[in-house]
Amino acid sequence: MKIRRDALAISSILFTLALLWLVPPMLENARATYQSRLRDISSTPEAGIAQDQVVIPNYDAPTGFASLAVIGIGLIVTWAGYIRGVRWTWFVMFVIVWMWAFPVLLLPELQVPIAPIKEWLPEVRESGQARNFVELVLIFLLMVLALILPAKAFILGRGTSQGGPGLADRGASQ
């Protein structure tokens, strides 16, 4: 078995690591019902609940299920076409990184006021908000690096020296 060490293989491995790193927290979000029946999760009080009680809707479960679906799509696209250099797969991964990972993972963390680094850096070793923030930033940067690494090959194409089909034509013939 030959191990490939080109930008596409490295990028595919980085995408796989980043996406698989997100599976446990998204599974936790998907399980976050905290009620015994799905109909108990609502934003309006039912007949038996007093008007002065607050009913908190559960938005974590749908986000968790949708995120698991996006992770599955990302892994399939990465290993079915991206590693072979099919051009449209780079665009799909671009959409996953900037239309899913940034708004769902990183944007909520950036809206919270961030304390100076000296205050929260010692807390990174323990589990908590600071560690969660650092993990999400690392995952996002890993995805951006995986996206940028083979961008030249995807955008400009990679021709062969004998005039055969290059990177641009690979997806059409398979």
BAGULO-420499 format. One record per residue: residue in three letters; z, x, y of N, C-alpha, C, CB in turn. Coordinates in nm, 4 decimals, m for minus. Each point is the difference from the previous one (the first is absolute). Glycine has a CB too. Layout:
BEGIN
  zaba        nZ        nX        nY       caZ       caX       caY        cZ        cX        cY       cbZ       cbX       cbY
   ALA         Z         X         Y         Z         X         Y         Z         X         Y         Z         X         Y
...
END
This chain:
BEGIN
  zaba        nZ        nX        nY       caZ       caX       caY        cZ        cX        cY       cbZ       cbX       cbY
   MET    0.0000    0.0842   m0.1178    0.0000   m0.0842    0.1178    0.0000    0.0890    0.1246    0.1222   m0.1850   m0.1251
   LYS   m0.2171    0.1605    0.2130   m0.0130    0.0791    0.1214    0.0747   m0.0677    0.1147   m0.2232    0.0876   m0.0785
   ILE    0.3038   m0.0117    0.1485    0.0750   m0.0528    0.1140   m0.0795    0.0263    0.1267    0.2216    0.0377   m0.1175
   ARG   m0.2498   m0.1465    0.1911   m0.0741    0.0121    0.1260    0.0969    0.0355    0.1118   m0.1731   m0.1673   m0.0785
   ARG    0.1297    0.2575    0.1656    0.0834    0.0412    0.1127   m0.0708   m0.0202    0.1325    0.1112    0.1655   m0.1474
   ASP   m0.1996   m0.2624    0.1539   m0.0691   m0.0247    0.1248    0.0803   m0.0986    0.0849   m0.2225    0.0452   m0.1111
   ALA    0.1737   m0.0711    0.2307    0.0719   m0.0856    0.0948    0.0155   m0.1422   m0.0523   m0.0876    0.1399    0.1862
   LEU   m0.0108   m0.1910   m0.2594    0.0096   m0.1362   m0.0530    0.1104   m0.0128   m0.1039   m0.2432   m0.0293    0.0430
   ALA    0.2547    0.1266   m0.1311    0.1042   m0.0056   m0.1030    0.1386    0.0119    0.0633   m0.1595    0.1002   m0.1678
   ILE    0.1752   m0.0073    0.2604    0.1293    0.0169    0.0666    0.0350   m0.1247    0.0801   m0.0368    0.2486    0.0120
   SER   m0.0597   m0.3032    0.0586    0.0224   m0.1213    0.0778    0.0368   m0.1180   m0.0898   m0.1608    0.0846    0.1718
   SER    0.0950   m0.0968   m0.2848    0.0312   m0.1086   m0.0936    0.1413    0.0133   m0.0544   m0.2416   m0.0150   m0.0612
   ILE    0.2829    0.1365    0.0325    0.1369    0.0225   m0.0486    0.1010   m0.0331    0.1096   m0.0828    0.1797   m0.1568
   LEU    0.0541   m0.1404    0.2815    0.0911   m0.0317    0.1107    0.0117   m0.1509    0.0214   m0.0596    0.2182    0.1080
   PHE   m0.0549   m0.2895   m0.1135    0.0047   m0.1457    0.0122    0.0813   m0.0610   m0.1133   m0.2230    0.0022    0.1142
   THR    0.2038    0.0470   m0.2348    0.0735   m0.0536   m0.1143    0.1494    0.0214    0.0169   m0.1975    0.0434   m0.1469
   LEU    0.2379    0.0763    0.1865    0.1425    0.0270    0.0210    0.0584   m0.0903    0.1082   m0.0372    0.2372   m0.0706
   ALA   m0.0342   m0.2502    0.1826    0.0503   m0.0834    0.1098    0.0116   m0.1460   m0.0423   m0.1032    0.1578    0.1648
   LEU    0.0024   m0.2094   m0.2338    0.0030   m0.1406   m0.0407    0.1064   m0.0252   m0.1066   m0.2436   m0.0177    0.0546
   LEU    0.2563    0.1086   m0.1504    0.1022   m0.0184   m0.1037    0.1414    0.0160    0.0555   m0.1636    0.0834   m0.1691
   TRP    0.1798   m0.0037    0.2734    0.1295    0.0174    0.0664    0.0451   m0.1329    0.0629   m0.0538    0.2446    0.0456
   LEU   m0.0426   m0.3294   m0.0108    0.0316   m0.1275    0.0640    0.0281   m0.1132   m0.0988   m0.1408    0.0734    0.1886
   VAL    0.1130   m0.0536   m0.3161    0.0182   m0.1092   m0.0967    0.1459   m0.0454   m0.0103   m0.1955    0.0890   m0.1272
   PRO    0.2954   m0.0003    0.1091    0.1377   m0.0503   m0.0127    0.0498   m0.0815    0.1198    0.0425    0.1967   m0.1410
   PRO   m0.0637   m0.1516    0.2685    0.0472   m0.0850    0.1095   m0.0744   m0.1328    0.0098    0.0617    0.2065    0.1205
   MET   m0.1895   m0.2082   m0.1553   m0.0755   m0.1257    0.0058    0.0409   m0.0937   m0.1139   m0.1924    0.1217    0.1076
   LEU    0.2272   m0.0667   m0.2226    0.0560   m0.0830   m0.1079    0.1332   m0.0608    0.0437   m0.1140    0.1445   m0.1731
   GLU    0.1920   m0.0649    0.2435    0.1282   m0.0501    0.0515   m0.0228   m0.1119    0.1018    0.1041    0.2268   m0.0374
   ASN   m0.2039   m0.2111    0.1225   m0.0336   m0.1066    0.0950   m0.0490   m0.1242   m0.0728   m0.0574    0.1721    0.1722
   ALA   m0.0224   m0.1549   m0.2750   m0.0529   m0.1148   m0.0739    0.1107   m0.0765   m0.0719   m0.2159    0.1224   m0.0291
   ARG    0.3213   m0.0533   m0.0111    0.1115   m0.0660   m0.0685    0.1015   m0.0593    0.0972   m0.0321    0.1576   m0.1892
   ALA    0.0130   m0.1431    0.3168    0.1005   m0.0332    0.1005    0.0080   m0.1491    0.0295   m0.0369    0.2234    0.0974
   THR    0.0566   m0.3049   m0.1991    0.0107   m0.1432    0.0260    0.1424   m0.0395    0.0331   m0.1917   m0.0398   m0.1526
   TYR    0.2891    0.0978    0.0893    0.1416   m0.0262    0.0220    0.0386   m0.1453   m0.0241   m0.0014    0.1842    0.1636
   GLN   m0.0914   m0.2676   m0.2037    0.0288   m0.1377   m0.0372   m0.0481   m0.0212   m0.1424   m0.0193   m0.0799    0.2406
   SER    0.0677   m0.0300   m0.3013   m0.0364   m0.0236   m0.1392   m0.1330   m0.0741   m0.0132    0.2425   m0.0043   m0.0561
   ARG   m0.2824   m0.0695    0.1584   m0.1266   m0.0744   m0.0058   m0.0850    0.0351    0.1198    0.1098   m0.1876   m0.1251
   LEU   m0.2405    0.1909    0.1052   m0.0904    0.0359    0.1087    0.0053   m0.1022    0.1132   m0.1480    0.1147   m0.1654
   ARG    0.1721   m0.2432    0.1339    0.0029   m0.1015    0.1060    0.1218    0.0145    0.0909   m0.1233   m0.1536   m0.1521
   ASP    0.2239    0.2352    0.1094    0.1162    0.0234    0.0849   m0.0308    0.0948    0.1155    0.1446   m0.0393   m0.1981
   ILE   m0.2554    0.1088    0.1891   m0.0380    0.0943    0.1056   m0.0890   m0.0750    0.0978    0.0156    0.2022   m0.1562
   SER    0.0406   m0.2403    0.2669   m0.0789   m0.0740    0.0979    0.0529    0.0287    0.1391   m0.0500   m0.1805   m0.1683
   SER   m0.0278    0.1428    0.2664    0.0418    0.0224    0.1380    0.0573   m0.1262    0.0627   m0.1744    0.1763    0.0200
   THR    0.1702   m0.2868   m0.0896    0.0568   m0.1240    0.0527    0.1142   m0.0440   m0.0900   m0.2221   m0.0674    0.1006
   PRO    0.3297    0.0163   m0.0431    0.1130   m0.0436   m0.0828   m0.0361   m0.1228   m0.0834    0.1579    0.0922    0.1714
   GLU   m0.1068   m0.0939   m0.2937   m0.0212   m0.1159   m0.0867    0.0975   m0.1109    0.0385   m0.0804    0.1495   m0.1881
   ALA    0.0708   m0.2606    0.1198    0.0796   m0.1171    0.0349    0.1496    0.0258   m0.0110   m0.1874   m0.1417   m0.0774
   GLY    0.2318    0.2204   m0.0178    0.1426    0.0212   m0.0205    0.0620    0.1078    0.0862   m0.0380   m0.0750   m0.2263
   ILE   m0.0409    0.1454    0.3058    0.0509    0.1111    0.0802    0.0280   m0.0495    0.1413   m0.1288    0.1683   m0.1394
   ALA    0.2460   m0.1338    0.1890    0.0379   m0.0411    0.1351   m0.0893    0.0672    0.1033    0.2367   m0.0339   m0.0759
   GLN   m0.2532   m0.0311    0.1905   m0.0894    0.0495    0.1039    0.0508    0.1281    0.0660   m0.0705   m0.2345    0.0388
   ASP    0.2025    0.2598   m0.0441    0.0516    0.1199    0.0648   m0.0105    0.1246   m0.0884    0.1542   m0.1465    0.1280
   GLN   m0.2001    0.1313   m0.2506   m0.0180    0.1146   m0.0879   m0.1393    0.0606    0.0199    0.1601   m0.1017   m0.1671
   VAL   m0.1660    0.2313    0.1543   m0.1265    0.0698    0.0185   m0.0636    0.0223   m0.1365    0.0840    0.1128    0.2113
   VAL   m0.2089   m0.1487   m0.2214   m0.0767    0.0275   m0.1199   m0.0958    0.1142    0.0323    0.0190   m0.2417   m0.0822
   ILE   m0.0052    0.3504    0.0092   m0.0819    0.1175    0.0259   m0.1150    0.0020   m0.0991    0.1989    0.1284    0.0895
   PRO   m0.3220   m0.1318   m0.0389   m0.1137    0.0064   m0.0922   m0.0119    0.1393   m0.0611   m0.1188   m0.1770    0.1337
   ASN    0.0697    0.1815   m0.2545   m0.0162    0.1266   m0.0693   m0.1455    0.0442    0.0113    0.1887   m0.0560   m0.1600
   TYR   m0.2128    0.1543    0.2447   m0.1350    0.0522    0.0157   m0.0221    0.1265   m0.0819   m0.0060   m0.0989    0.2279
   ASP    0.1096    0.1521   m0.2889   m0.0142    0.1224   m0.0772   m0.0763   m0.0211   m0.1297    0.2116    0.0785    0.0998
   ALA   m0.1893   m0.1907   m0.1671   m0.0658   m0.0222   m0.1289   m0.1524   m0.0105    0.0134    0.2071   m0.1160   m0.0781
   PRO   m0.2611    0.0339    0.1684   m0.1460   m0.0022    0.0126   m0.0588    0.1342    0.0435    0.0181   m0.2408    0.0551
   THR    0.0510    0.3114    0.0340   m0.0461    0.1313    0.0423    0.0021    0.0972   m0.1176    0.0846   m0.0440    0.2329
   GLY    0.0176    0.0358   m0.3158    0.0088    0.0870   m0.1172   m0.1123   m0.0259   m0.0984    0.2456    0.0075    0.0294
   PHE   m0.2739   m0.1354   m0.0575   m0.1095   m0.0334   m0.0927   m0.1353    0.0440    0.0559    0.1333   m0.1955   m0.0845
   ALA   m0.1564    0.1696    0.2124   m0.1268    0.0410    0.0617   m0.0132    0.1520    0.0014    0.0027   m0.2071    0.1420
   SER    0.1069    0.2766   m0.1150   m0.0033    0.1458    0.0012   m0.0263    0.0566   m0.1390    0.1571   m0.0015    0.1936
   LEU   m0.1005   m0.0595   m0.2965   m0.0287    0.0443   m0.1368   m0.1476   m0.0206   m0.0343    0.2364   m0.0549   m0.0664
   ALA   m0.2948   m0.0529    0.1155   m0.1428   m0.0231   m0.0223   m0.0837    0.1057    0.0713    0.0437   m0.2462   m0.0232
   VAL   m0.0080    0.2799    0.1465   m0.0733    0.1025    0.0743    0.0149    0.1358   m0.0683    0.0352   m0.1283    0.2144
   ILE    0.0837    0.1587   m0.2642    0.0212    0.1259   m0.0721   m0.0878    0.0042   m0.1248    0.2370    0.0127    0.0864
   GLY   m0.2429   m0.1217   m0.1598   m0.0860   m0.0069   m0.1181   m0.1467    0.0194    0.0355    0.1653   m0.1526   m0.1063
   ILE   m0.2106    0.0868    0.2121   m0.1387    0.0160    0.0453   m0.0258    0.1447    0.0414   m0.0047   m0.2405    0.0764
   GLY    0.0996    0.2996   m0.0044   m0.0158    0.1388    0.0426   m0.0105    0.0959   m0.1174    0.1258   m0.0555    0.2054
   LEU   m0.0439    0.0345   m0.3092   m0.0071    0.0875   m0.1175   m0.1311   m0.0180   m0.0754    0.2488   m0.0092   m0.0182
   ILE   m0.2948   m0.1155    0.0052   m0.1265   m0.0249   m0.0690   m0.1162    0.0629    0.0762    0.0929   m0.2139   m0.0932
   VAL   m0.0970    0.1931    0.2248   m0.1084    0.0573    0.0811    0.0055    0.1522   m0.0044    0.0035   m0.2018    0.1509
   THR    0.1168    0.2580   m0.1450    0.0135    0.1454   m0.0008   m0.0557    0.0597   m0.1285    0.2020   m0.0197    0.1456
   TRP   m0.1664   m0.0374   m0.2596   m0.0389    0.0622   m0.1261   m0.1309   m0.0531   m0.0566    0.2391    0.0338   m0.0438
   ALA   m0.2931   m0.1420    0.0973   m0.1296   m0.0489   m0.0486   m0.1162    0.0535    0.0831    0.1138   m0.2058   m0.0821
   GLY   m0.0941    0.2243    0.2118   m0.1132    0.0412    0.0818    0.0274    0.1148    0.0942   m0.0746   m0.2287   m0.0165
   TYR    0.1944    0.2331    0.0740    0.0322    0.1005    0.1014   m0.0094    0.1408   m0.0578    0.1500   m0.1652    0.1149
   ILE   m0.0974    0.1847   m0.2340   m0.0011    0.1333   m0.0600   m0.1419    0.0453   m0.0343    0.2289   m0.0434   m0.0912
   ARG   m0.3202   m0.0522    0.0709   m0.1394    0.0337   m0.0278   m0.0814    0.0167    0.1277    0.0184   m0.1234   m0.2151
   GLY    0.0387    0.0880    0.3285   m0.0672    0.0198    0.1275   m0.0862   m0.1158    0.0448    0.0035    0.2361   m0.0519
   VAL    0.0230   m0.3555    0.0029   m0.0765   m0.1168    0.0446    0.0405   m0.0281    0.1442   m0.0150   m0.0980   m0.2369
   ARG   m0.0824    0.0916    0.3266    0.0278   m0.0050    0.1439    0.0832   m0.1199    0.0445   m0.2117    0.1193    0.0302
   TRP    0.1842   m0.2377   m0.0807    0.0703   m0.1183    0.0492    0.1483    0.0040   m0.0354   m0.2118   m0.1303   m0.0214
   THR    0.2525    0.2085   m0.0780    0.1417    0.0060   m0.0373    0.0831    0.0700    0.1071   m0.0665    0.0022   m0.2412
   TRP    0.0045    0.0906    0.3155    0.0731    0.0633    0.1095    0.0341   m0.1045    0.1062   m0.1168    0.2204   m0.0443
   PHE    0.0245   m0.3100    0.0719    0.0263   m0.1054    0.0975    0.1106   m0.0941   m0.0496   m0.2395    0.0145    0.0784
   VAL    0.2387   m0.0466   m0.2072    0.1060   m0.0851   m0.0564    0.1358    0.0682    0.0153   m0.1638   m0.0993   m0.1652
   MET    0.1700    0.2270    0.1360    0.1272    0.0715    0.0141    0.0400    0.0137    0.1470   m0.0494    0.1252   m0.2120
   PHE   m0.0486   m0.1126    0.3022    0.0280    0.0011    0.1430    0.0650   m0.1326    0.0420   m0.1951    0.1576    0.0387
   VAL    0.1406   m0.2685   m0.0886    0.0559   m0.1321    0.0307    0.1406   m0.0129   m0.0574   m0.2313   m0.0991    0.0018
   ILE    0.2539    0.1484   m0.1224    0.1335   m0.0082   m0.0599    0.1006    0.0802    0.0822   m0.1031   m0.0292   m0.2281
   VAL    0.0641    0.1480    0.2716    0.0932    0.0841    0.0766    0.0293   m0.0597    0.1367   m0.0858    0.2009   m0.1203
   TRP   m0.0183   m0.2418    0.1948    0.0206   m0.0421    0.1385    0.0218   m0.1491    0.0188   m0.1377    0.1905    0.0624
   MET    0.0961   m0.2738   m0.1570    0.0193   m0.1452    0.0143    0.1138   m0.0533   m0.0853   m0.2409   m0.0194    0.0492
   TRP    0.2869    0.0984   m0.1473    0.1144   m0.0434   m0.0804    0.1186    0.0943    0.0176   m0.1574   m0.1027   m0.1655
   ALA    0.1388    0.2308    0.1365    0.1133    0.0929    0.0005    0.0618    0.0150    0.1389   m0.1061    0.1212   m0.1901
   PHE    0.0239   m0.1067    0.2921    0.0563    0.0174    0.1336    0.0750   m0.1243    0.0481   m0.1854    0.1588    0.0503
   PRO    0.1227   m0.2795   m0.0497    0.0743   m0.1149    0.0526    0.1146   m0.0476   m0.0894   m0.2088   m0.0659    0.1114
   VAL    0.1944    0.0768   m0.2416    0.1039   m0.0529   m0.0894    0.1137    0.0993   m0.0196   m0.1738   m0.1357   m0.1156
   LEU    0.1419    0.2629    0.1025    0.1030    0.0991   m0.0302    0.0563    0.0679    0.1237   m0.1117    0.0359   m0.2160
   LEU    0.0257    0.0134    0.3017    0.0461    0.0869    0.1069    0.0285   m0.0717    0.1315   m0.1290    0.1773   m0.1081
   LEU    0.0492   m0.2754    0.1440    0.0159   m0.0661    0.1293    0.1375   m0.0655    0.0181   m0.2451   m0.0385   m0.0012
   PRO    0.2997   m0.0326   m0.0991    0.1348   m0.0554    0.0204    0.1056    0.1070    0.0239   m0.0658   m0.1900   m0.1434
   GLU    0.0491    0.3058    0.0836    0.0962    0.1084    0.0195   m0.0126    0.0617    0.1387   m0.0065    0.0457   m0.2451
   LEU   m0.1140   m0.0459    0.3005   m0.0209    0.0591    0.1321    0.0466   m0.0915    0.1125   m0.1929    0.1250   m0.0934
   GLN    0.2095   m0.2544    0.0657    0.0447   m0.0931    0.1027    0.1505    0.0056    0.0217   m0.1915   m0.1460   m0.0582
   VAL    0.2638    0.1994   m0.0379    0.1447    0.0156    0.0136    0.0250    0.1248    0.0838    0.0458   m0.1148   m0.2242
   PRO    0.0445    0.1066    0.3228    0.0266    0.1205    0.0803    0.0487    0.1134   m0.0894    0.0559   m0.1430    0.2000
   ILE   m0.1192    0.2564   m0.1866    0.0327    0.1150   m0.0833    0.0945    0.0911    0.0775   m0.2231   m0.0145   m0.1207
   ALA    0.3345    0.0481    0.0559    0.0965    0.0906    0.0603   m0.0577    0.1417    0.0010    0.1931   m0.1461   m0.0776
   PRO   m0.1369    0.2331    0.1586   m0.0466    0.1395   m0.0017    0.0124    0.0612   m0.1397    0.0673    0.0230    0.2408
   ILE   m0.1557    0.0695   m0.2704   m0.0064    0.0598   m0.1338    0.1323    0.0638   m0.0389   m0.2437    0.0402    0.0324
   LYS    0.3145    0.0194    0.0619    0.1272    0.0651   m0.0310    0.1017   m0.0982   m0.0576   m0.0448    0.1640    0.1826
   GLU    0.0355   m0.2912   m0.1446    0.0962   m0.0997   m0.0466   m0.0299   m0.0487   m0.1410    0.0321   m0.0687    0.2355
   TRP   m0.1586    0.0454   m0.2673   m0.0292   m0.0600   m0.1302   m0.0480    0.0979   m0.1056   m0.0538   m0.2033    0.1223
   LEU    0.0227    0.3264   m0.0854   m0.0461    0.0971   m0.0986    0.1032    0.0288   m0.1095   m0.1399    0.0996    0.1789
   PRO    0.2700   m0.0863   m0.1475    0.0973    0.0198   m0.1087    0.0101   m0.1207   m0.0942    0.1270    0.1502    0.1529
   GLU   m0.1638   m0.2701   m0.1048    0.0093   m0.1207   m0.0824   m0.1179   m0.0145   m0.0965    0.1259   m0.1080    0.1857
   VAL   m0.2271    0.1918   m0.1753   m0.1185   m0.0116   m0.0836    0.0339    0.0260   m0.1463   m0.1421    0.0710    0.1936
   ARG    0.2406    0.0128   m0.2191    0.0379    0.0297   m0.1386    0.0606   m0.1209   m0.0699    0.0379    0.2367    0.0662
   GLU    0.0280   m0.3225    0.0073    0.0603   m0.1196   m0.0572   m0.1011   m0.1144    0.0056    0.2319    0.0765    0.0696
   SER   m0.2113   m0.1763   m0.1545   m0.0895   m0.1161    0.0071    0.0396   m0.0846    0.1198   m0.0344    0.0004   m0.2515
   GLY   m0.0638   m0.0501    0.3206    0.0246   m0.0802    0.1186   m0.1250   m0.0107    0.0836    0.2383    0.0691   m0.0015
   GLN   m0.2213   m0.1145    0.1231   m0.1136   m0.0236    0.0879   m0.0721    0.1300    0.0364    0.1181   m0.2008    0.0897
   ALA   m0.0455    0.3085   m0.0665   m0.0634    0.1264    0.0361   m0.0839    0.0537   m0.1157    0.1898    0.0495    0.1567
   ARG   m0.1369   m0.0554   m0.2771   m0.0756    0.0474   m0.1168   m0.1231   m0.0877   m0.0242    0.2131    0.0889   m0.1016
   ASN   m0.1959   m0.2193    0.1174   m0.1120   m0.0921   m0.0168   m0.1110    0.0314    0.0996    0.1579   m0.1764   m0.0830
   PHE   m0.1214    0.2018    0.2078   m0.0982    0.0333    0.1032   m0.0753    0.1279   m0.0352    0.1439   m0.1128    0.1715
   VAL   m0.0723    0.2162   m0.2131   m0.0632    0.1277   m0.0330   m0.0926   m0.0169   m0.1205    0.1998    0.1251    0.0920
   GLU   m0.1575   m0.2013   m0.1933   m0.0847   m0.0228   m0.1173   m0.1287   m0.0735    0.0386    0.2055   m0.0068   m0.1453
   LEU   m0.1939   m0.0960    0.2281   m0.1189   m0.0747    0.0396   m0.0956    0.0850    0.0837    0.1359   m0.2093   m0.0059
   VAL   m0.0821    0.2916    0.0928   m0.0849    0.0894    0.0793   m0.0701    0.0999   m0.0912    0.1536   m0.0256    0.1985
   LEU   m0.0812    0.0805   m0.2973   m0.0619    0.0952   m0.0926   m0.1089   m0.0661   m0.0843    0.2151    0.1274   m0.0071
   ILE   m0.1902   m0.2483   m0.0390   m0.1009   m0.0716   m0.0789   m0.1237   m0.0260    0.0853    0.1809   m0.1076   m0.1400
   PHE   m0.1599    0.0624    0.2631   m0.1136   m0.0281    0.0878   m0.0780    0.1279    0.0316    0.1262   m0.1940    0.0985
   LEU   m0.0567    0.3030   m0.0695   m0.0687    0.1259    0.0281   m0.0750    0.0513   m0.1232    0.1752    0.0541    0.1712
   LEU   m0.1196   m0.0770   m0.2887   m0.0685    0.0366   m0.1243   m0.1293   m0.0790   m0.0153    0.2207    0.0551   m0.1061
   MET   m0.2160   m0.1843    0.1400   m0.1206   m0.0828   m0.0070   m0.1035    0.0431    0.1034    0.1392   m0.1905   m0.0831
   VAL   m0.0965    0.2223    0.2036   m0.0934    0.0444    0.1040   m0.0620    0.1340   m0.0397    0.1340   m0.1221    0.1771
   LEU   m0.0541    0.2133   m0.2321   m0.0530    0.1276   m0.0465   m0.1023   m0.0216   m0.1118    0.2165    0.1125    0.0629
   ALA   m0.1859   m0.2033   m0.1550   m0.0935   m0.0294   m0.1091   m0.1282   m0.0633    0.0532    0.1936   m0.0297   m0.1566
   LEU   m0.1849   m0.0397    0.2661   m0.1180   m0.0620    0.0600   m0.0848    0.1019    0.0761    0.1268   m0.2148    0.0174
   ILE   m0.0618    0.3072    0.0517   m0.0711    0.0976    0.0819   m0.0600    0.1127   m0.0840    0.1536   m0.0546    0.1884
   LEU   m0.0869    0.0927   m0.2945   m0.0420    0.1156   m0.0798   m0.1467   m0.0055   m0.0428    0.2336    0.0162   m0.0796
   PRO   m0.2830   m0.1250    0.0189   m0.1415   m0.0022   m0.0391   m0.0894   m0.0757    0.0978    0.0758    0.0144   m0.2342
   ALA   m0.0295   m0.0412    0.3555   m0.0776   m0.0816    0.0944   m0.1358    0.0621    0.0308    0.2141   m0.0812    0.0988
   LYS   m0.2202    0.2117   m0.0873   m0.1274    0.0659    0.0303   m0.1010   m0.0264   m0.1116    0.1215    0.1787    0.1306
   ALA   m0.0754   m0.1716   m0.2545   m0.0902   m0.0234   m0.1136   m0.0480   m0.1447   m0.0036    0.1181    0.1797   m0.1285
   PHE   m0.0301   m0.2733    0.1629   m0.0385   m0.1409   m0.0027   m0.0907   m0.0371    0.1162    0.2139   m0.0503   m0.1145
   ILE   m0.1836    0.0994    0.2329   m0.0738   m0.0410    0.1185   m0.1340    0.0731    0.0109    0.2176   m0.0481    0.1140
   LEU   m0.2163    0.1790   m0.1313   m0.1229    0.0766    0.0128   m0.0808    0.0024   m0.1292    0.1126    0.1384    0.1719
   GLY   m0.0482   m0.1646   m0.2819   m0.0681    0.0066   m0.1290    0.0008    0.1419   m0.0523   m0.1446   m0.1936    0.0635
   ARG    0.1267    0.2062   m0.1910    0.0027    0.1317   m0.0620   m0.1247    0.0123   m0.0860    0.2551    0.0095    0.0014
   GLY   m0.3546    0.0559    0.0507   m0.1257    0.0154   m0.0721    0.0101    0.1079   m0.1058   m0.1227   m0.0758    0.2020
   THR    0.0263    0.0803   m0.2884   m0.0044    0.1046   m0.1011   m0.1067    0.1001    0.0377    0.0798   m0.1587   m0.1779
   SER   m0.0716    0.2779    0.1248   m0.0939    0.1054    0.0368   m0.1386   m0.0220   m0.0603    0.1924    0.1564    0.0166
   GLN   m0.2050   m0.2339   m0.1248   m0.1296   m0.0237   m0.0615   m0.0677   m0.1247    0.0536    0.0827    0.1139   m0.2023
   GLY   m0.0286   m0.1764    0.3027   m0.0634   m0.1180    0.0583    0.0278   m0.1270   m0.0771   m0.1750    0.1477    0.0859
   GLY    0.2699   m0.1437   m0.1769    0.0346   m0.1193   m0.0780    0.0864   m0.0932    0.0802   m0.0153    0.1312   m0.2091
   PRO    0.0618   m0.2378    0.1460    0.0837   m0.0953    0.0719    0.1326    0.0625    0.0414   m0.1075   m0.1857   m0.1270
   GLY    0.1480    0.1558    0.2465    0.1270    0.0530    0.0509    0.1084   m0.1054   m0.0074   m0.1239    0.1549    0.1519
   LEU    0.2253   m0.1390   m0.0710    0.1152   m0.0892    0.0005   m0.0392   m0.1399    0.0429    0.1478    0.1939    0.0484
   ALA   m0.2445   m0.2068    0.0409   m0.0385   m0.1310    0.0535   m0.0637   m0.0876   m0.1063   m0.0322    0.1042    0.2233
   ASP   m0.0353   m0.0453   m0.3209   m0.0727   m0.0799   m0.0991    0.0773   m0.0215   m0.1289   m0.2079    0.0869    0.0972
   ARG    0.3247   m0.0311   m0.1110    0.0736   m0.0102   m0.1251    0.0409   m0.1415   m0.0356    0.0799    0.2268    0.0422
   GLY   m0.0375   m0.3049    0.0560    0.0500   m0.1350   m0.0267   m0.1093   m0.0971   m0.0389    0.1812    0.0446    0.1591
   ALA   m0.3036   m0.0227   m0.1104   m0.1080   m0.0940   m0.0263   m0.0503    0.0078   m0.1437   m0.0637    0.0173    0.2391
   SER    0.0664    0.0999   m0.2982   m0.0553    0.0149   m0.1351    0.0997   m0.0346   m0.1081   m0.1485    0.1752    0.0873
   GLN    0.2746   m0.1901   m0.0564    0.0977   m0.0224   m0.1063    0.0511   m0.1401    0.0010    0.0636    0.2354    0.0112
END
